Amino acid sequence: MTRFISLNHILSTLLFLISLTTVAQETSYEDGKSYILGGLEVTGLESYNEQTVKTYTGLRVGQPITLPGEQISEVIKKLWGLELFSEIEFYITNIEDNNVFLELNIIERPTLTNVTFYGVKKGKIEGLIKDTDLKKGKKITESLISNSKNYITNKYKKQGYLNAQVNIATAKDTSETNAQSMVVNVKKGDKVKIREIVFEGNEELKDKKLRKALKNTKEKKFGRFWKKSKYIQEDYKEDLGLLVDKFAENGFRDARVISDSVVKVDENNIDLHIKVEEGDKYYFGDIDFVGNTVYTDRQLNQVLGIKKGDTYNGVLLRERIADNSKPDPSDVTSLYQNNGYLFSTINPVEISAANDTIDFEIRIIEGKETFLNHVTVSGNDKTNDHVIYRELRTRPGQKYNKSDIIRSIRELGQLGFFDAEQITPDVLNANPNDGTVDLAWSLVESGSSQIELQGGYGGGGFIGTLGLSFSNFSIQNLFKGEKYKPVPMGDGQTFALRLQASRTFRVYSLNFSEPWLGGKKPVRFNLSVSRTQQFAASYGGTNGITVNKDQQFSITGVTAGLAKRVQWPDDFFTISHSLGYQLYDFRNYNIGLFNFGNGKANSLAYTFGISRNSQGPSRIFPTSGSTFELTGKFTPPYSLFSDKDFKALKERSEELTELQAERRSLGQTLTASEVKELENSDQERFRLLEYYKIKFKGDWYTTLVDKLVLRSNAEFGFLGSYNSDIGDVPFERFFVGGDGLGNFTLDGRDVVQLRGYDNQALTPVDPITGEQDGGLIYNKFSLELRYPLTLKPSASIYGLAFLEGGNSFNNFQEFNPFQLKRSAGVGLRIFMPAFGLLGIDFGYGFDEDLRPQSAGQGPSGWQTHFIIGQQF
């Protein structure tokens, strides 16, 4: 039975049925005859109510009806539209006087109860059911089966399974009325690979160059992992267009693909044969600009960058006019749009092609200068409007500027309050006559508060951190109960409380930051207060590590700073100043570099920094730009104003330290007077700490292909002294190696990550004490490939592979920037708004570390590093 029954079919059916009835009446059906509907019976129903079907037909007993006529046809079409029935037939069962009695016979379609897949991984079944709509209760139709089969087959063909076969069978399910179950059997087979791509007709461009132009269609080649050699028809057709573009880039404007064919080699391999026609090679002739008044021909030619006599390149010409592949291209269209001419149009037109030279006119309609009328923001449920508007480069009344919009996207993304992937500026109410547009910013809030849970092994034990960080805090609403959601939020301030501890140390810290001090200019104010306690520990024995809390030293510190965004050399630069004070208090702590076990040391230091941050657009997964920071930390040169004989104090201290190390090797100790003398000499030298500390760190982000990003990193640090008679301070040193955890501000040290080695294992050994007491200079380089698996607001996940090298040294005389401890490995990062960054790295160290016990032991080997709560 076909879905739509023609009027002729109805006529012939009615004539046949009436001829079989016992009612002998002479009736003409040429023009139809009017009756009164005397009765309607519905037969064949299994799961539907008869009265419901009668009501749906719209036919009522007692109503006039013409047979044959449009009424019956419309009812049949209406019932077919439900897609619930496989057959629909009307019969005349009786005619009495002028009353006609009809029977509607229906065969219901079966209902799908369940579907079973074979040949498909369990994790993929749910997706296939959703895509094909093979859900329970669905009516089984021929089109449902056919469409499902075609969809699944094409899905696997798109993945390179050209020999994929799908069979669908149904069987009666007796557990329910008029129900059937379905079995889908999928045989994917092996992926069909491209063995060879053969070109014919190309004379100027070599096969290798043409194969490279095919972006997603590649030959089988050992070692290729980024682009597979599977054949996908849609990608192949798109690549043929890129092939023509490759010819156009090299002057062959008329090149075309004459034919292409797929040749089956065997079940798993095919060859592609592509026949091309290159045509003649062309060159650019005269290029004239028409209609330009805002910019001169010379200015436009500088942007266009194409000269007379250059090889014709149609792709380059299109990109120099309007490059849609980049957010901030350097092209003629952007030149106009960055100066307010949103409604400008630029069209290159060939005006002559004599011999091998093509002359062009670049026809420009500049339009009216465009200004922003209304600028609105939506989606900021937590963040106050003023926090957003102060970061926007788009203000009402300003000229429309495309680069300002792109910069605003970056600035909003760097705040960390919004999902960078969903920051959308919509141009609305564009009016070319008035030269005005509205700009609507659509934002999606992401979590800006974090519970910091950081853990790792270092210093002989587990290091744990628990903290609360609110990066969109509002201190002015601190005493307004209705603003707690769950804490006062929305003003873009940072407030953090942090506790970090292990068996050997404890750190308490409080940090507050206001990015726009006074609310008028981007001047950041920072205040931090911290308290650190370090306990003496001995290693070895049955207990592993023994902690003595009667031997300790503490650091109490406070630091305040200001950082201002400047306009020169560009407005990515920031100049920062900070002043910090630390009090070092020793109590019976005769360990390591600290030769005075009882006493105090004071550090008052000014830090000056220059930084530039253009990375973006996302703070979590930057794809472009760079960030670098150069800082110098300086204390006053107290020794210039002192008459102490620091040289004699240093010489005596070094003499006693060497003697102490010698006696320890013999199982002996210094006498009480010698210990006292050593303590006093170091106490005098370091009561007022004087030093300078220079650090540099730079990161560069480059998008290679698709979403694959290369992060390049370089770091350098140096700790120096003003007065060689005093010597290098025992604080503020560099400890290199491991996961970078344990940066707990103990004695101002910098803990530098270098994966593939144990924590701090690349810290040099002090020649006098024989201990790893921190380096005075270090450098580090790394390359890291990153690829995102998902960048959703709930969780951003990316994988990485890295190469690293670095080292630390005791002085500049030993320093060699090329004497690197090398490593390589892979890792994974997960960023969740509530918990920050989580990750794991597997690194292989190719060299020995610097620990004395590692001498002659060979490479460091494989190391596992857990990255919890670190920077990006």
C-alpha positions in Angstrom: 0.0 0.0 0.0 1.5 3.3 -1.0 1.4 6.2 1.4 -0.8 8.5 -0.7 -3.9 7.0 -2.4 -4.9 8.7 -5.7 -8.5 9.5 -6.5 -8.5 7.0 -9.4 -7.4 4.3 -7.0 -10.2 5.1 -4.6 -12.7 5.0 -7.5 -11.6 1.6 -8.7 -11.6 0.2 -5.1 -15.0 1.5 -4.4 -16.5 0.2 -7.7 -15.0 -3.2 -7.0 -16.3 -3.4 -3.4 -19.8 -2.2 -4.3 -20.0 -4.8 -7.1 -19.6 -7.5 -4.3 -22.3 -6.2 -2.0 -25.8 -7.6 -1.9 -27.2 -4.1 -2.2 -28.3 -3.9 -5.9 -28.2 -0.3 -6.7 -27.5 1.6 -9.9 -24.9 4.2 -8.9 -22.7 6.4 -11.1 -19.2 7.3 -9.7 -18.1 9.5 -12.5 -19.0 12.7 -10.7 -19.5 11.4 -7.1 -22.7 11.1 -5.3 -23.9 12.8 -2.1 -24.8 10.7 1.0 -25.5 11.0 4.6 -22.9 9.2 6.7 -25.0 6.5 8.5 -22.2 4.9 10.4 -18.4 4.5 10.6 -16.6 1.4 11.9 -12.9 1.2 12.6 -11.3 -2.2 12.3 -7.8 -3.7 12.6 -6.8 -1.7 15.8 -4.5 -3.3 18.3 -3.3 -0.6 20.7 -5.4 2.4 19.8 -8.9 3.3 20.9 -11.6 3.2 18.2 -13.3 6.3 19.3 -10.0 8.2 19.4 -9.4 7.3 15.7 -13.0 8.3 14.8 -12.6 11.6 16.4 -9.3 12.3 14.7 -10.8 11.6 11.2 -13.3 14.4 11.8 -16.1 12.3 10.3 -19.4 12.4 12.2 -22.5 10.3 11.7 -25.3 12.3 10.1 -23.0 14.6 8.1 -23.2 14.9 4.3 -20.5 13.1 2.5 -19.6 12.7 -1.2 -18.3 9.4 -2.6 -15.9 9.5 -4.1 -14.7 12.9 -3.0 -12.1 15.1 -1.3 -13.3 14.4 2.2 -12.1 10.8 2.2 -8.8 11.7 0.5 -8.1 14.4 3.2 -8.9 11.9 6.0 -6.5 9.3 4.5 -3.7 12.0 4.1 -4.2 13.1 7.6 -3.9 9.6 9.0 -0.8 8.9 6.9 0.7 12.0 8.4 0.7 10.4 11.8 3.2 7.8 10.6 1.5 5.3 12.9 -0.1 3.0 10.3 1.2 0.8 7.5 -2.2 0.4 5.7 -5.3 2.6 5.6 -8.4 1.4 3.6 -12.0 2.7 3.4 -14.8 0.3 2.5 -18.6 0.8 1.8 -20.3 -1.8 3.8 -23.9 -0.8 3.2 -26.1 1.8 1.5 -29.7 2.3 2.8 -31.7 4.9 0.9 -29.4 7.9 1.1 -27.3 6.7 4.1 -23.9 5.2 3.5 -22.1 3.0 6.0 -18.2 3.0 6.0 -15.5 0.8 7.4 -12.0 2.2 8.1 -9.5 -0.7 8.1 -6.1 0.1 9.7 -3.0 -1.9 10.2 -0.8 -0.4 12.9 3.0 0.0 12.6 4.9 -2.0 15.2 6.5 -0.2 18.2 10.2 -0.5 18.9 10.8 -2.0 22.3 14.6 -2.3 22.4 17.6 -2.2 20.0 20.7 -4.3 20.3 24.0 -3.4 18.6 26.7 -5.8 17.5 30.2 -4.7 16.3 30.1 -1.4 18.2 31.9 -0.4 21.3 29.7 0.0 24.4 30.6 3.6 24.8 29.5 4.4 21.3 26.1 2.8 21.4 24.3 5.5 23.3 25.4 8.1 20.8 24.3 6.1 17.8 20.8 5.5 19.4 20.5 9.2 20.0 21.6 10.2 16.5 19.3 7.7 14.8 16.4 8.2 17.2 16.1 4.4 17.7 14.5 4.9 21.1 11.9 2.8 22.8 8.3 3.5 21.7 9.4 4.7 18.2 7.2 3.4 15.4 9.1 1.2 13.0 8.9 2.4 9.5 10.8 1.5 6.3 12.3 5.0 6.3 13.4 4.7 9.9 15.3 1.5 9.1 16.7 2.9 5.8 17.8 6.2 7.3 19.4 4.5 10.3 21.3 2.2 8.1 22.5 5.0 5.8 23.5 7.2 8.8 25.6 4.5 10.5 27.2 3.4 7.3 28.1 7.0 6.3 29.4 7.7 9.8 31.9 5.0 9.6 32.8 5.8 6.0 33.7 9.4 7.2 36.1 7.8 9.7 37.8 5.9 6.9 35.9 2.6 7.0 34.9 2.5 3.3 33.9 -1.2 3.5 31.6 -0.7 6.4 28.4 -2.8 6.2 25.3 -2.3 8.4 22.4 -4.8 8.5 19.2 -4.1 10.5 16.7 -6.8 11.3 13.5 -6.8 13.4 11.6 -9.6 15.2 8.3 -9.7 17.0 8.4 -9.0 20.7 5.6 -11.0 22.5 6.1 -9.1 25.7 4.1 -6.2 24.4 1.2 -5.7 22.0 2.2 -5.1 18.3 5.9 -4.6 19.3 9.2 -5.5 17.7 12.8 -5.6 18.8 15.6 -4.5 16.5 19.1 -5.9 15.9 21.8 -3.7 14.3 24.8 -5.6 13.1 27.8 -3.4 12.1 30.8 -4.7 10.3 33.3 -1.9 10.1 36.1 -3.8 8.5 39.6 -2.2 8.4 40.2 1.5 7.6 40.8 2.0 3.9 44.2 3.8 3.5 45.5 5.8 0.6 48.5 3.9 -0.8 49.5 6.4 -3.4 48.3 9.8 -4.8 49.2 10.0 -8.5 49.1 13.3 -10.4 49.0 13.8 -14.2 49.3 16.9 -16.2 51.4 19.0 -13.8 54.7 20.2 -15.3 55.7 23.3 -13.2 54.6 22.2 -9.8 56.1 18.9 -8.5 54.1 16.1 -7.1 55.5 16.6 -3.7 54.3 20.1 -3.5 50.8 19.1 -4.7 50.6 16.3 -2.1 51.5 18.8 0.6 48.6 21.1 -0.6 46.1 18.3 0.2 45.4 19.2 3.9 43.5 16.1 5.0 44.2 13.6 2.2 47.6 11.9 2.7 49.5 8.9 1.5 50.5 6.1 3.9 53.8 7.1 5.3 55.8 5.6 8.2 56.1 8.0 11.1 53.2 10.3 10.2 51.0 10.5 13.2 49.3 13.9 12.9 47.5 13.4 9.6 46.2 9.9 8.9 46.1 8.4 5.4 42.4 7.4 5.6 40.1 8.3 2.7 37.2 10.6 3.6 35.2 11.7 0.6 34.1 15.1 2.0 37.7 16.0 3.0 39.0 14.8 -0.4 36.6 17.1 -2.3 37.6 20.0 -0.1 41.2 19.2 -0.7 40.7 19.3 -4.5 39.8 23.0 -4.0 42.9 23.6 -2.0 44.9 21.9 -4.8 43.5 24.5 -7.3 44.4 27.2 -4.8 48.0 25.9 -4.7 48.3 26.4 -8.5 46.8 29.9 -8.1 49.4 30.8 -5.4 52.1 30.0 -8.0 50.7 32.0 -10.9 48.5 29.4 -12.6 45.2 31.3 -12.5 43.4 29.0 -15.0 44.5 25.7 -13.4 41.8 23.1 -12.9 41.2 19.5 -12.0 40.1 17.7 -15.1 39.3 14.4 -13.5 39.9 12.4 -10.4 39.3 8.7 -9.7 39.6 6.3 -6.8 41.3 3.0 -7.8 40.8 0.1 -5.5 44.1 -1.8 -4.8 42.7 -4.3 -2.3 40.2 -4.4 0.5 42.2 -2.0 2.6 44.1 0.2 0.1 43.2 2.6 -2.7 45.1 4.9 -5.1 43.9 8.4 -6.0 44.5 9.5 -9.6 44.2 13.2 -10.2 44.5 14.8 -13.6 45.1 18.5 -13.7 45.6 21.2 -16.3 48.0 23.9 -15.3 47.4 26.5 -18.0 49.7 29.5 -18.5 51.6 31.2 -15.7 50.5 34.8 -15.0 52.0 37.9 -13.3 50.6 40.9 -11.6 50.4 44.0 -13.8 49.1 47.5 -12.8 47.1 47.6 -9.6 45.0 50.8 -9.3 42.8 51.9 -6.4 39.5 53.5 -7.2 37.2 55.3 -4.7 39.7 55.7 -1.9 39.7 59.1 -0.1 40.6 58.1 3.4 43.9 56.5 2.5 46.3 57.3 -0.3 47.3 54.8 -3.0 50.7 54.6 -1.4 49.3 53.7 2.0 47.0 51.0 0.5 49.9 49.6 -1.6 52.0 49.2 1.6 49.2 47.1 3.2 48.5 45.1 0.0 52.2 44.3 -0.4 51.9 43.2 -4.0 54.0 44.8 -6.8 53.8 44.9 -10.5 55.8 41.9 -11.9 55.1 39.6 -9.0 54.0 36.1 -9.8 50.2 36.1 -9.8 48.8 34.7 -6.5 45.1 34.7 -6.3 45.0 33.3 -2.7 47.4 36.0 -1.5 45.4 38.7 -3.2 42.2 37.6 -1.4 44.0 37.4 1.9 45.5 40.9 1.5 42.0 42.3 0.7 40.2 40.4 3.5 41.7 37.5 5.5 39.0 35.7 7.3 41.3 33.1 8.7 42.7 35.3 11.5 41.0 37.4 14.1 43.3 40.4 13.6 44.7 40.2 10.1 46.8 42.9 8.4 44.7 43.5 5.3 42.9 46.4 3.5 39.5 45.6 4.9 40.8 45.6 8.5 42.7 48.9 7.8 39.3 50.5 7.1 37.4 48.7 9.8 40.1 49.7 12.4 39.5 53.3 11.5 35.7 53.4 11.8 34.7 52.4 8.3 32.6 49.3 9.1 30.4 49.6 6.0 33.4 49.8 3.6 33.6 47.3 0.7 36.7 46.4 -1.2 36.5 44.3 -4.4 39.5 43.4 -6.7 38.4 43.4 -10.3 40.5 42.1 -13.3 40.3 44.8 -16.0 42.7 43.2 -18.5 44.7 40.0 -19.1 47.1 40.7 -21.9 49.6 37.9 -22.7 50.8 36.8 -19.3 50.0 40.0 -17.3 46.8 40.7 -15.3 45.9 44.3 -14.5 43.6 44.9 -11.5 41.4 47.7 -10.1 40.8 47.6 -6.4 37.3 49.2 -6.2 36.6 50.7 -2.8 33.3 52.0 -1.4 34.3 53.6 1.8 30.9 54.2 3.2 30.1 56.5 6.1 32.3 56.7 9.2 30.8 54.5 11.8 30.5 55.2 15.6 29.3 53.0 18.5 25.9 54.0 19.7 25.0 51.7 22.5 27.4 49.2 24.2 25.7 46.7 26.5 26.8 43.7 28.5 24.7 40.6 29.4 25.3 37.3 31.2 27.3 38.7 34.1 25.3 37.3 37.0 28.0 37.8 39.6 30.5 40.3 38.2 29.5 44.0 38.5 29.1 46.0 35.3 31.9 48.5 36.2 34.5 45.6 36.4 33.6 44.7 32.8 33.3 48.2 31.3 36.7 49.3 32.6 38.3 46.5 30.6 36.4 47.2 27.4 38.1 49.2 24.6 34.7 49.8 23.1 32.9 52.8 24.5 29.7 54.6 23.2 30.6 57.5 20.9 33.9 56.0 19.8 34.7 55.1 16.3 34.1 51.5 15.4 37.4 49.7 15.6 37.7 46.0 14.9 41.1 45.8 16.7 39.5 47.3 19.9 36.9 44.5 19.9 39.6 41.8 19.6 41.6 43.4 22.4 38.5 43.6 24.5 37.9 39.9 24.0 41.4 39.2 25.2 41.1 41.5 28.3 37.8 39.9 29.4 39.3 36.4 28.9 42.3 37.3 31.0 40.1 38.3 33.9 39.3 34.6 34.5 35.7 35.4 35.5 34.1 34.3 32.1 34.4 31.4 29.7 36.9 32.7 27.2 35.4 30.5 24.4 32.0 32.1 24.8 32.8 35.8 24.9 30.7 37.1 22.0 30.5 40.7 20.7 27.4 41.1 18.5 27.0 44.0 16.1 23.4 45.1 16.2 21.2 47.8 14.6 23.8 48.7 12.0 22.7 51.9 10.2 24.8 52.7 7.2 22.9 56.0 6.6 23.5 57.3 10.1 26.9 55.6 10.5 26.0 54.0 13.8 26.0 50.5 15.3 25.2 48.9 18.7 27.6 46.5 20.3 26.2 43.8 22.6 28.7 41.7 24.7 27.4 38.3 25.7 29.2 36.6 28.5 29.0 33.4 30.4 30.2 33.4 34.0 32.7 30.7 35.1 33.8 29.9 38.6 36.1 32.5 39.9 36.6 31.1 43.4 38.8 28.1 44.1 39.4 25.6 46.8 43.2 25.0 46.6 44.2 21.4 47.2 47.9 20.9 46.5 49.9 17.9 47.3 53.3 16.4 46.5 56.4 14.8 48.0 59.4 17.0 48.7 61.9 17.6 51.5 61.5 14.0 52.7 57.8 14.0 53.2 54.3 14.9 51.9 53.6 18.6 51.3 49.9 19.6 51.5 48.1 22.8 50.9 44.7 23.9 51.8 43.5 27.3 50.7 40.5 29.4 49.7 41.0 31.8 46.8 38.4 34.3 45.7 39.5 36.0 42.5 36.3 38.1 42.0 36.0 39.4 45.6 34.2 42.5 46.8 35.6 43.9 50.0 33.2 46.8 50.1 30.3 44.3 50.6 32.1 42.5 53.4 29.5 43.6 56.0 26.4 43.3 53.8 24.8 39.9 54.5 22.7 39.9 51.4 25.8 40.0 49.2 27.2 36.7 50.4 26.8 34.2 47.5 28.5 32.4 49.3 31.0 35.3 49.8 30.7 38.9 48.6 31.6 38.8 44.9 31.7 41.0 41.8 34.4 43.7 42.2 37.3 41.8 40.6 39.4 41.8 43.7 41.5 38.9 44.9 41.4 37.6 48.4 43.2 34.4 49.4 43.8 32.5 52.6 46.3 29.7 52.5 47.7 27.0 54.8 50.6 24.8 53.6 52.3 22.2 55.8 54.4 19.1 56.0 56.0 17.4 58.9 58.9 19.9 58.7 57.3 23.2 58.0 54.1 25.3 58.2 53.0 28.4 56.2 50.1 30.7 56.8 49.4 33.5 54.4 46.9 36.1 53.5 46.8 38.0 50.2 44.7 40.8 49.0 44.8 42.5 45.6 42.8 45.4 44.1 43.4 45.7 40.3 42.0 49.2 39.9 43.0 51.2 43.0 40.8 54.2 43.2 38.6 52.9 40.4 40.0 55.3 37.8 43.1 53.7 36.3 44.6 50.2 36.1 46.8 50.5 39.1 47.0 47.2 41.0 47.5 47.2 44.8 48.8 44.1 46.5 49.2 43.3 50.2 50.4 40.0 51.6 51.1 38.8 55.1 52.8 35.5 55.9 54.1 33.4 58.7 56.5 30.4 58.1 57.8 27.9 60.6 60.6 25.5 59.8 61.5 22.6 62.1 64.7 20.6 62.3 64.6 17.1 60.8 66.9 14.2 60.7 66.6 11.5 58.0 67.3 7.8 58.1 66.7 5.0 60.7 63.6 2.9 61.0 61.3 5.9 61.3 62.5 7.5 58.1 62.4 11.1 59.2 62.5 12.6 62.8 61.2 16.1 63.5 62.4 18.2 66.4 60.0 21.1 67.0 62.3 22.5 69.7 64.7 23.4 66.9 63.0 25.8 64.6 63.2 29.1 62.8 60.3 31.3 61.7 59.8 34.0 59.1 57.3 36.7 59.5 56.8 38.9 56.5 54.7 41.6 55.0 54.8 43.0 51.5 52.9 45.8 49.8 53.1 46.7 46.1 51.8 48.8 43.3 51.7 47.8 39.6 50.6 50.2 36.9 49.8 49.4 33.3 51.6 51.8 31.0 51.1 52.9 27.4 54.7 52.7 26.2 56.3 50.8 24.4 52.7 49.5 24.2 49.8 49.0 26.6 50.6 45.4 27.3 53.5 46.6 29.6 53.2 46.9 33.4 55.7 48.5 35.8 55.6 47.3 39.3 57.1 48.3 42.7 56.9 46.6 46.0 58.4 46.9 49.4 58.8 43.8 51.7 60.1 43.1 55.1 60.9 39.7 56.5 62.0 38.8 60.1 64.0 35.6 60.4 64.0 34.2 63.9 66.2 31.3 64.8 65.8 29.1 67.9 68.4 26.4 68.5 68.5 25.9 64.7 72.1 25.0 63.7 71.4 23.4 60.4 72.5 23.9 56.8 73.6 27.3 55.7 72.5 28.9 59.0 75.5 28.9 61.3 73.8 31.0 64.0 71.3 28.8 65.7 69.9 31.5 67.9 69.3 35.1 66.7 67.5 37.2 64.2 68.0 38.4 60.6 66.2 41.2 58.9 65.5 41.7 55.2 64.0 45.0 53.9 63.9 44.8 50.1 62.5 46.8 47.3 61.5 45.0 44.1 61.1 46.6 40.7 59.6 44.7 37.8 58.8 45.2 34.2 56.4 42.8 32.5 54.5 42.4 29.3 51.5 40.1 28.9 49.9 39.7 25.6 49.0 36.0 25.8 45.4 35.1 25.1 42.6 35.0 24.5 42.1 32.4 27.3 44.0 32.5 30.5 43.8 28.7 30.9 44.8 27.7 27.4 46.5 30.6 25.6 46.9 30.1 21.8 48.9 33.3 20.9 50.9 36.1 22.4 53.6 36.0 25.0 54.3 37.0 28.6 57.6 37.9 30.1 58.7 39.4 33.4 62.0 40.9 34.5 62.4 41.7 38.2 65.1 43.1 40.4 65.0 42.8 44.1 67.4 45.0 46.1 68.2 45.6 49.8 70.0 48.6 51.1 73.9 48.3 51.1 74.2 48.5 54.9 77.9 47.5 54.9 78.7 50.9 53.3 77.7 52.6 56.5 79.3 50.1 58.9 82.8 49.9 60.3 82.7 46.2 61.0 85.5 44.0 59.6 83.3 41.8 57.5 86.2 40.2 55.7 87.7 38.9 59.0 84.2 37.7 60.1 83.7 35.8 56.8 87.2 34.2 56.8 86.7 33.0 60.3 83.3 31.7 59.5 84.5 29.8 56.5 87.5 28.4 58.5 85.2 27.2 61.3 82.7 25.8 58.8 85.4 23.7 57.0 86.6 22.6 60.4 83.1 21.6 61.4 82.7 19.5 58.2 86.0 17.9 58.7 85.2 16.9 62.3 81.8 15.6 61.3 83.5 13.2 58.8 85.5 11.9 61.8 82.5 11.7 64.1 83.5 14.8 66.1 82.1 18.2 66.7 83.2 21.7 67.3 83.9 22.8 70.8 81.3 25.0 72.6 83.5 28.1 72.2 84.0 27.4 68.5 80.3 26.9 68.0 79.6 30.2 69.8 82.3 32.0 67.7 80.8 30.6 64.5 77.3 31.7 65.5 78.5 35.2 66.4 80.4 35.7 63.2 77.5 34.8 61.0 75.0 36.7 63.2 77.1 39.8 62.7 77.4 39.2 58.9 73.7 38.6 58.3 71.8 40.6 61.0 70.9 43.0 58.2 70.7 41.1 54.9 72.1 42.8 51.9 71.8 41.3 48.4 70.3 41.8 44.9 68.3 39.2 43.0 67.6 39.3 39.2 65.1 37.1 37.6 63.7 36.7 34.1 60.9 34.5 32.8 59.4 34.4 29.4 56.7 32.3 27.7 55.7 32.4 24.0 52.6 30.8 22.6 52.4 29.8 18.9 49.5 28.0 17.2 51.1 25.5 14.8 48.1 23.7 13.1 44.5 23.5 14.1 44.5 23.8 18.0 48.0 22.5 18.5 49.9 25.1 20.4 53.7 25.4 21.1 54.7 27.0 24.4 58.3 28.1 24.5 59.8 29.0 27.8 63.1 30.5 29.1 64.0 31.4 32.6 67.0 32.8 34.3 67.9 33.8 37.9 70.9 35.3 39.7 71.5 36.1 43.4 74.4 38.4 44.1 76.0 40.4 46.9 77.2 44.0 47.1 80.1 43.3 49.4 82.3 40.2 48.7 83.6 40.5 52.2 80.2 39.6 53.6 79.5 36.9 51.1 76.3 35.5 49.7 73.3 35.4 51.9 71.9 32.0 53.0 68.4 33.0 51.9 66.6 33.7 48.6 68.3 30.9 46.7 67.3 28.7 43.8 66.2 25.1 44.2 65.8 23.3 40.8 64.2 20.0 39.9 61.0 18.1 40.2 57.4 19.2 40.0 57.9 22.7 41.4 55.7 22.1 44.4 56.9 23.1 47.9 57.3 26.7 46.9 56.4 27.6 50.5 58.4 30.9 50.7 60.8 29.3 53.2 63.8 31.6 53.4 62.6 33.4 50.2 63.7 30.5 48.0 62.5 29.9 44.5 61.5 26.3 43.7 62.0 25.8 40.0 60.2 23.0 38.1 62.2 20.7 35.9 60.4 17.5 35.2 62.2 14.1 34.9 64.2 14.7 38.1 63.5 14.4 41.9 62.4 17.5 43.7 65.4 19.9 44.1 67.8 17.2 42.8 69.4 19.7 40.4 70.5 22.0 43.2 74.3 22.3 43.4 76.3 21.0 46.4 77.9 23.7 48.5 81.7 23.1 48.4 82.2 23.9 52.1 79.2 22.2 53.8 78.7 19.4 51.2 75.0 20.1 51.3 72.5 21.1 48.6 71.9 24.5 50.1 70.5 26.3 47.1 72.1 27.7 43.9 73.0 31.3 43.2 72.3 31.1 39.5 70.1 29.0 37.3 68.7 28.9 33.8 66.0 26.7 32.2 64.5 26.2 28.7 61.5 24.2 27.7 59.3 23.4 24.7 55.8 22.2 25.3 53.2 21.0 22.7 49.7 21.4 23.9 46.4 20.2 22.5 43.0 20.7 24.0 40.6 17.8 24.5 37.8 20.1 25.7 37.6 23.7 26.7 34.2 23.7 28.4 33.5 26.0 31.3 32.9 23.0 33.6 36.4 21.5 32.9 39.2 22.4 30.5 41.4 19.5 29.6 44.5 19.4 27.5 47.3 17.0 26.8 51.0 18.0 26.4 54.4 16.7 25.4 57.6 18.5 26.6 61.3 18.9 26.2 63.2 20.6 29.1 66.7 21.5 30.0 68.1 23.4 32.9 70.7 23.6 35.7 71.8 25.6 38.7 75.2 26.7 39.8 77.1 28.1 42.9 78.6 31.1 41.1 79.1 32.8 37.8 82.5 31.2 37.3 80.8 27.8 37.2 77.9 29.0 35.1 77.5 27.5 31.7 74.1 28.1 29.9 74.7 25.1 27.7 75.5 22.6 30.5 71.9 21.5 30.8 70.2 18.6 32.6 67.8 17.3 29.9 64.4 15.7 30.1 61.3 14.8 28.0 57.9 13.5 28.7 54.1 13.8 28.4 51.4 15.0 30.7 47.7 15.9 31.1 46.1 19.0 32.6 42.6 19.5 33.9 41.3 22.9 35.0 38.1 22.9 37.1 36.9 26.3 38.3 36.3 25.1 41.9 39.7 23.4 42.3 42.1 25.1 39.9 44.7 23.2 37.9 45.2 19.5 38.3 47.6 17.4 36.3 50.1 14.6 36.0 53.4 14.4 34.1 55.6 11.5 33.2 59.1 12.7 32.6 62.4 11.0 31.7 65.6 12.6 32.9 68.5 11.9 30.5 71.3 13.0 32.9 72.6 12.4 36.4 71.2 14.8 39.0 73.5 16.8 41.3 73.0 14.9 44.5 76.3 13.4 45.9 74.7 9.9 46.1 73.7 10.0 42.4 77.3 10.2 41.2 78.0 7.4 38.7 74.4 6.1 38.9 73.5 7.1 35.3 70.4 8.9 34.0 67.7 10.0 36.4 65.2 7.9 34.4 61.4 8.0 34.6 59.7 10.3 37.2 56.1 10.9 37.9 55.0 14.4 38.9 51.6 15.4 40.2 50.7 19.0 39.4 48.1 20.3 41.8 47.3 24.0 42.1 50.3 25.3 40.2 50.3 28.1 37.6 49.3 27.4 34.1 
